[in-house]
Amino acid sequence: MQFTVIDVPERERFEARDETGVTAGLVTYQLTGTIIVYTHTEVAPAFEGRGVGSTLARAVMDDARAKRRTVVPICPFLSDWLGKHPEYDDIVARSTRKMK
């Protein structure tokens, strides 16, 4: 199944839609200047296990890179995904503080 990811700026989110236009998942964000904070990723239960989350993650990161934005991944799913995709390290803001 193919998913198309589109930015819906009036709702501050990206949506992954299937061939029929049904929203399969989404990533919410907050944009301030060139900094984009990804706050939440959600996949509809009917679409779980079909790669929607990974499709969304790659699409939002590619969009941020194309628009020369700095990414702040607050969403746990995106943070984990980014840990497996170091090719995006150059656009991700990470804390340098060490936890005690």
N, C-alpha and C positions, 0 to 999 in steps of 0.2 A: 504494500500500500504506500502511495506517495503522499507526502504532506507538503503543503505550501505554507511558509512562514511569512507573515506580514506584520508590519508595525502599525499599531492603532494608537497614535499619539494622543488623541483626545481621551483615551482611557488609560494612558501610560502603561501600555503593555504590548507585547508581541503575541500573536496567536498562530498556532499551527492548525491548519484546516485540512480536512481530507478532500477527496475529489468532489464530494457533494456539497462542500462548503461548511460542513459541521466542524465546530471548534473542538479539536482533540486535546489541546493543551495550551498553556500560556505561561509567559514570564512577565511579571510586573516589574516596573522600574521607576526610578526618580532621576530626572535629568537636571543638572545644574551646570550651565556652561558646557565645558568639555568633559565633565565627570558624569558617568552614568552608574547608578547604584542599582544592581539587580536584587530585588527584595524577595521574590517568591516565584517558584516554579510549581505548576500544577498540571497533572495529566488526568483527563476524564477516565473514570474506571473502565469504561468500555474499550479504551485504547491502551491500557497499561500493557507493558511487555512488547510493544511494537516499535520501540525506538523513538517515540515522540519526544521524550525528554532530551535525548542526545541530539536529535534534529534541531530542537529549539536552542539548545546550548550552543551548538556550532553556528547556527544562524545569527544569534544575538552577538556572539563574539566576533564573527566576521563583519557584521554591521558596525560594531564599535570600532574595529580596526579600520574599516573603510572611511569612517567619519572622524578618525584620529581622536577617539575618546579614550579616557582612562576609566577602567572598569573597577568598581568596588563590589565584589561578590558577597553580599550578606546572606543570600539564599544558600542553605546547606547543600542542596543538590548541586547547584552550580559550583560551589566551592570544591566539593568532592570531584566533580567532573573535571574542573580545571587542574586538580592535582594529578590527573591522568593525561593531561594535554598541555605539556610544557611549551608547546609552540605558541601559546598565548601569553606566556609570562611577561613579555615586553609591554603589554598594555594593561596588566593587572596590578593594582595597588595592593600591597601586602603589608601587614603590620610588621615592624621590626622589633617589637617588644617581646620579651621572653616571659612566658607564664611561669609563676612559681608554684 
